[in-house]
Every structure is written in C-alpha cells, then in structure tokens.
Amino acid sequence: MDKELASLAQKIQLAAELCQRLRKENQNLRQELAAAQQKVKLMGARLDEAKTRVETLIDSLPAQ
C-alpha cells in the first residue's frame, strides 16, 4: 500500500511539474504570438505606405 501511495505521489508530482512547464511554455508562446502579430501589423502598414508611394509615382509619370 505504501509503495502504491509513493508511486501515486510521484506521478502527481510529475504531472504538477509538467503542468507548470506547459504553463510557462504557453505564456512564452503567447508573448511570441503577440510580437509576431505586432510585426505583421507593422509590415502591413509599411506595405500600404509603399503602395501609396508607387501609385503616386505612377500617377506622376507623363501620359503617352
């Protein structure tokens, strides 16, 4: 009985440690996702600016 309880306690400890590691990993992944989303937003804005500049340049070309 004592061996079973010790084994169960060890399994519970391992599960708790795994849960803690996964929680930390999840937090890190959420931070990475937020950073990536911000980068995508910034790149989208830069792309819009570049499109506007190209359109302006095209519009300024002499008509043929």
DSSP file (Angstrom, degrees, kcal/mol; ACC not computed):
  #  RESIDUE AA STRUCTURE BP1 BP2  ACC     N-H-->O    O-->H-N    N-H-->O    O-->H-N    TCO  KAPPA ALPHA  PHI   PSI    X-CA   Y-CA   Z-CA
    1    1 A M     >        0   0    0      0, 0.0     4,-2.4     0, 0.0     5,-0.2   0.000 360.0 360.0 360.0 -42.9    0.0    0.0    0.0
    2    2 A D  H  >  +     0   0    0      1,-0.2     4,-2.6     2,-0.2     5,-0.2   0.887 360.0  51.7 -63.9 -37.9    2.8    2.4    0.9
    3    3 A K  H  > S+     0   0    0      2,-0.2     4,-2.6     1,-0.2    -1,-0.2   0.901 109.5  49.8 -65.2 -39.6    4.5    1.7   -2.4
    4    4 A E  H  > S+     0   0    0      2,-0.2     4,-2.6     1,-0.2    -2,-0.2   0.911 112.0  47.6 -64.3 -42.6    1.3    2.4   -4.3
    5    5 A L  H  X S+     0   0    0     -4,-2.4     4,-2.7     2,-0.2    -2,-0.2   0.902 112.6  49.0 -65.7 -40.5    0.9    5.7   -2.4
    6    6 A A  H  X S+     0   0    0     -4,-2.6     4,-2.3     2,-0.2    -2,-0.2   0.909 112.3  48.5 -64.9 -41.6    4.5    6.7   -3.1
    7    7 A S  H  X S+     0   0    0     -4,-2.6     4,-2.3     2,-0.2    -2,-0.2   0.919 112.8  47.8 -64.0 -43.5    4.1    5.8   -6.7
    8    8 A L  H  X S+     0   0    0     -4,-2.6     4,-2.4     2,-0.2    -2,-0.2   0.900 110.9  51.2 -64.2 -41.2    0.9    7.8   -6.9
    9    9 A A  H  X S+     0   0    0     -4,-2.7     4,-2.4     2,-0.2    -1,-0.2   0.896 110.2  49.7 -63.1 -40.1    2.6   10.8   -5.2
   10   10 A Q  H  X S+     0   0    0     -4,-2.3     4,-2.6     2,-0.2    -2,-0.2   0.912 110.9  49.2 -65.2 -42.3    5.5   10.6   -7.6
   11   11 A K  H  X S+     0   0    0     -4,-2.3     4,-2.4     2,-0.2    -2,-0.2   0.890 111.4  49.4 -63.6 -39.5    3.1   10.6  -10.6
   12   12 A I  H  X S+     0   0    0     -4,-2.4     4,-2.4     2,-0.2    -1,-0.2   0.909 110.8  50.3 -65.4 -41.7    1.2   13.5   -9.1
   13   13 A Q  H  X S+     0   0    0     -4,-2.4     4,-2.4     2,-0.2    -2,-0.2   0.925 111.6  47.8 -62.0 -45.1    4.4   15.4   -8.6
   14   14 A L  H  X S+     0   0    0     -4,-2.6     4,-2.6     1,-0.2    -2,-0.2   0.900 111.9  50.0 -62.9 -41.2    5.5   14.7  -12.2
   15   15 A A  H  X S+     0   0    0     -4,-2.4     4,-2.5     2,-0.2    -1,-0.2   0.895 110.7  49.7 -64.4 -39.6    2.1   15.8  -13.5
   16   16 A A  H  X S+     0   0    0     -4,-2.4     4,-2.2     2,-0.2    -2,-0.2   0.904 111.8  48.1 -66.1 -41.1    2.3   19.0  -11.5
   17   17 A E  H  X S+     0   0    0     -4,-2.4     4,-2.6     2,-0.2    -2,-0.2   0.910 112.1  49.4 -65.3 -41.9    5.8   19.8  -12.8
   18   18 A L  H  X S+     0   0    0     -4,-2.6     4,-2.8     1,-0.2     5,-0.2   0.917 109.9  51.5 -62.3 -43.0    4.6   19.1  -16.4
   19   19 A C  H  X S+     0   0    0     -4,-2.5     4,-2.1     1,-0.2    -1,-0.2   0.907 110.6  48.7 -60.1 -42.4    1.7   21.4  -15.9
   20   20 A Q  H  X S+     0   0    0     -4,-2.2     4,-2.2     2,-0.2    -2,-0.2   0.922 112.2  47.9 -65.5 -44.2    3.9   24.1  -14.6
   21   21 A R  H  X S+     0   0    0     -4,-2.6     4,-2.6     1,-0.2    -2,-0.2   0.915 112.7  48.9 -62.4 -42.5    6.3   23.7  -17.6
   22   22 A L  H  X S+     0   0    0     -4,-2.8     4,-2.6     1,-0.2    -1,-0.2   0.862 108.9  53.2 -66.5 -35.0    3.5   23.7  -20.0
   23   23 A R  H  X S+     0   0    0     -4,-2.1     4,-2.1    -5,-0.2    -1,-0.2   0.918 111.3  45.8 -64.6 -43.3    2.0   26.8  -18.4
   24   24 A K  H  X S+     0   0    0     -4,-2.2     4,-2.5     2,-0.2    -2,-0.2   0.915 113.3  49.5 -65.4 -42.9    5.3   28.7  -18.8
   25   25 A E  H  X S+     0   0    0     -4,-2.6     4,-2.7     1,-0.2    -2,-0.2   0.909 110.0  51.3 -62.8 -41.2    5.7   27.5  -22.4
   26   26 A N  H  X S+     0   0    0     -4,-2.6     4,-2.3     2,-0.2    -1,-0.2   0.905 109.5  50.2 -61.6 -42.2    2.2   28.6  -23.1
   27   27 A Q  H  X S+     0   0    0     -4,-2.1     4,-2.0     2,-0.2    -2,-0.2   0.924 111.7  48.0 -62.3 -44.6    2.9   32.1  -21.7
   28   28 A N  H  X S+     0   0    0     -4,-2.5     4,-2.5     1,-0.2    -2,-0.2   0.910 111.4  50.3 -62.8 -42.1    6.1   32.3  -23.8
   29   29 A L  H  X S+     0   0    0     -4,-2.7     4,-2.6     1,-0.2    -1,-0.2   0.877 108.2  52.6 -65.0 -37.2    4.2   31.3  -26.9
   30   30 A R  H  X S+     0   0    0     -4,-2.3     4,-2.4     2,-0.2    -1,-0.2   0.901 110.3  48.3 -63.9 -40.0    1.5   33.8  -26.2
   31   31 A Q  H  X S+     0   0    0     -4,-2.0     4,-2.3     2,-0.2    -2,-0.2   0.911 112.2  48.5 -66.1 -42.0    4.2   36.5  -26.0
   32   32 A E  H  X S+     0   0    0     -4,-2.5     4,-2.5     2,-0.2    -2,-0.2   0.901 111.3  50.7 -63.9 -40.1    5.8   35.3  -29.2
   33   33 A L  H  X S+     0   0    0     -4,-2.6     4,-2.8     2,-0.2     5,-0.2   0.924 109.6  49.9 -63.4 -44.8    2.5   35.3  -30.9
   34   34 A A  H  X S+     0   0    0     -4,-2.4     4,-2.1     1,-0.2    -1,-0.2   0.909 112.1  48.2 -61.1 -41.6    1.7   38.9  -29.8
   35   35 A A  H  X S+     0   0    0     -4,-2.3     4,-2.2     2,-0.2    -1,-0.2   0.912 112.6  48.4 -65.1 -42.0    5.1   40.0  -31.0
   36   36 A A  H  X S+     0   0    0     -4,-2.5     4,-2.5     2,-0.2    -2,-0.2   0.897 110.7  50.8 -65.6 -40.0    4.6   38.3  -34.4
   37   37 A Q  H  X S+     0   0    0     -4,-2.8     4,-2.2     2,-0.2    -1,-0.2   0.896 110.2  50.0 -64.4 -39.3    1.1   39.8  -34.7
   38   38 A Q  H  X S+     0   0    0     -4,-2.1     4,-2.5    -5,-0.2    -2,-0.2   0.906 110.3  50.5 -64.4 -41.2    2.6   43.3  -34.0
   39   39 A K  H  X S+     0   0    0     -4,-2.2     4,-2.8     2,-0.2    -2,-0.2   0.908 109.6  50.2 -63.7 -42.1    5.3   42.7  -36.6
   40   40 A V  H  X S+     0   0    0     -4,-2.5     4,-2.3     2,-0.2    -1,-0.2   0.908 110.5  50.4 -62.3 -41.7    2.6   41.6  -39.2
   41   41 A K  H  X S+     0   0    0     -4,-2.2     4,-2.0     2,-0.2    -2,-0.2   0.925 112.0  47.1 -61.6 -45.3    0.6   44.8  -38.4
   42   42 A L  H  X S+     0   0    0     -4,-2.5     4,-2.4     1,-0.2    -2,-0.2   0.910 112.1  49.6 -63.5 -43.2    3.7   47.0  -38.8
   43   43 A M  H  X S+     0   0    0     -4,-2.8     4,-2.4     1,-0.2    -1,-0.2   0.867 108.7  53.6 -66.0 -35.5    4.7   45.2  -42.1
   44   44 A G  H  X S+     0   0    0     -4,-2.3     4,-2.4     2,-0.2    -1,-0.2   0.912 109.2  48.4 -62.8 -42.3    1.1   45.7  -43.4
   45   45 A A  H  X S+     0   0    0     -4,-2.0     4,-2.2     2,-0.2    -2,-0.2   0.908 111.6  49.5 -64.6 -41.6    1.4   49.4  -42.6
   46   46 A R  H  X S+     0   0    0     -4,-2.4     4,-2.4     2,-0.2    -2,-0.2   0.888 109.9  51.7 -64.9 -37.8    4.7   49.6  -44.4
   47   47 A L  H  X S+     0   0    0     -4,-2.4     4,-2.6     2,-0.2    -2,-0.2   0.914 108.6  50.6 -64.7 -42.3    3.3   47.8  -47.4
   48   48 A D  H  X S+     0   0    0     -4,-2.4     4,-2.3     2,-0.2    -2,-0.2   0.909 110.5  49.7 -61.1 -41.6    0.4   50.2  -47.6
   49   49 A E  H  X S+     0   0    0     -4,-2.2     4,-2.4     2,-0.2    -2,-0.2   0.916 110.9  49.3 -62.5 -43.0    2.8   53.1  -47.5
   50   50 A A  H  X S+     0   0    0     -4,-2.4     4,-2.5     2,-0.2    -2,-0.2   0.902 109.8  51.6 -64.5 -40.4    4.9   51.6  -50.2
   51   51 A K  H  X S+     0   0    0     -4,-2.6     4,-2.8     1,-0.2    -1,-0.2   0.925 109.9  49.5 -60.6 -44.6    1.8   51.0  -52.4
   52   52 A T  H  X S+     0   0    0     -4,-2.3     4,-2.4     1,-0.2    -2,-0.2   0.913 111.0  49.3 -61.7 -43.2    0.8   54.7  -51.9
   53   53 A R  H  X S+     0   0    0     -4,-2.4     4,-2.3     2,-0.2    -1,-0.2   0.907 112.3  47.8 -64.2 -41.4    4.3   55.8  -52.9
   54   54 A V  H  X S+     0   0    0     -4,-2.5     4,-2.8     2,-0.2    -2,-0.2   0.920 111.8  49.9 -65.3 -43.6    4.3   53.6  -56.0
   55   55 A E  H  X S+     0   0    0     -4,-2.8     4,-2.6     1,-0.2    -2,-0.2   0.900 110.5  50.7 -61.6 -40.2    0.8   54.8  -57.0
   56   56 A T  H  X S+     0   0    0     -4,-2.4     4,-1.4     2,-0.2    -1,-0.2   0.916 111.2  48.1 -63.1 -43.7    2.0   58.4  -56.6
   57   57 A L  H  X S+     0   0    0     -4,-2.3     4,-0.6     2,-0.2    -2,-0.2   0.918 112.1  49.1 -63.6 -43.1    5.0   57.8  -58.8
   58   58 A I  H >< S+     0   0    0     -4,-2.8     3,-1.2     1,-0.2    -2,-0.2   0.922 110.2  51.2 -61.7 -43.7    2.9   56.1  -61.4
   59   59 A D  H 3< S+     0   0    0     -4,-2.6    -1,-0.2     1,-0.3    -2,-0.2   0.782 106.5  55.5 -65.1 -26.0    0.4   59.0  -61.4
   60   60 A S  H 3< S+     0   0    0     -4,-1.4    -1,-0.3    -3,-0.2    -2,-0.2   0.563  83.5 106.4 -85.6  -7.2    3.3   61.4  -61.8
   61   61 A L  S << S-     0   0    0     -3,-1.2     2,-0.1    -4,-0.6    -3,-0.0  -0.456  83.2-102.2 -70.1 143.0    4.5   59.7  -65.0
   62   62 A P        -     0   0    0      0, 0.0     2,-0.1     0, 0.0    -1,-0.1  -0.386  37.2-113.5 -66.8 142.8    3.8   61.7  -68.2
   63   63 A A              0   0    0      1,-0.1    -4,-0.0    -4,-0.1    -3,-0.0  -0.451 360.0 360.0 -74.1 148.2    0.9   60.4  -70.2
   64   64 A Q              0   0    0     -2,-0.1    -1,-0.1     0, 0.0     0, 0.0   0.400 360.0 360.0-113.5 360.0    1.7   58.9  -73.6
